[in-house]
Amino acid sequence: MSNNGSNGYKRKARTHNNLREKKNINWILILVITTIILSVSMSSISSIIIQKINLFVAIFVLLNIILVGIVFDIVGIAVAAADETPFHAMASSKVKGAKNAIRLVRNANKVSTFCNDVVGDVCGVVSGSTGAFIVVKLSELFKGMDLAVLGIIISALVAALTVWGKGFGKTIAISKSNEIVFKVARLQYYTLNKLNIRNYLKKLEERRVDRSE
């Protein structure tokens, strides 16, 4: 009897581990595909836009790309550092966005990976291509300057601004992690409800469950 029980427990444990490994593999594939799609789409859009704008607008676009990377980096760190406990009290009081905050914290690993790695890397690639365009524009304005020197200066400025912004943002993310997570959760809550995305996701989940059965 005890052997049957232990064998059943082992089978359940193996099944659970297999499901977890499958989920991890699926998550990695989703990350890879998302990174490729974001990188290609953002690079294409930025290239098309940048070719039709002047130098000052290109600099403005570059600063915004860097800002997006910094903001997502802050969100990723905040989610990883946040405490789930206060959100349970808010959820019991039916505060809008509290359940979303709980889900974000419980999936901190995935959220931080997406925000810090996927979006961060994509913004790095796009800011690099935008910086290269700015170098070309500057070389046209200042024909006496060496193109390689201009490239080094712009790359250094982009890197310095990105590192400074992420370093400053990290301090804010850690000290105000719960506030940041709740603001993101509220934004997520209203976005899902306004665009009716929540019902669409529920239908997808129901279909997935029906197929598994």
CORNORNOR-V411199 format. One record per pair of residues at least 12 apart in sequence whose ideal C-beta (glycine too) atoms are under 7 Angstrom apart, sorted by the first residue. I is the first residue (numbers start at 0). J is the second residue. Records with the same first field share a line. If there is no record, write none. Layout:
BEGIN
I=J  J
END
This chain:
BEGIN
26=109
30=112  117
33=117
34=117  120  121
37=117  121
38=121  124
41=121  125
42=124  125  128
45=60  125  128  129
46=128
48=60
49=129  132
54=133  136
57=129  132  133  136
58=133
60=129
61=126  129  130  133
64=122  125  126  129
65=122  126  157  160  161  164
67=122
68=118  119  122  123  161
69=164  165  168
71=114  118  119
72=114  115  119  165  168
73=168  171  172  179
74=114  179  183
75=110  111  114  115
76=111  169  172  173
77=172  176  179  180
78=103  104  107  110  111  180
79=107  111
80=172  173  176
81=104  176  177  180
82=177
83=101  104  105
85=177
86=100  101  104
87=101
95=185  188
96=181  184  185  188
99=184  187  188
100=180  181  184
103=180  183  184
104=180
126=157
130=153  154  157
133=153
134=146  149  150  153
137=149
END
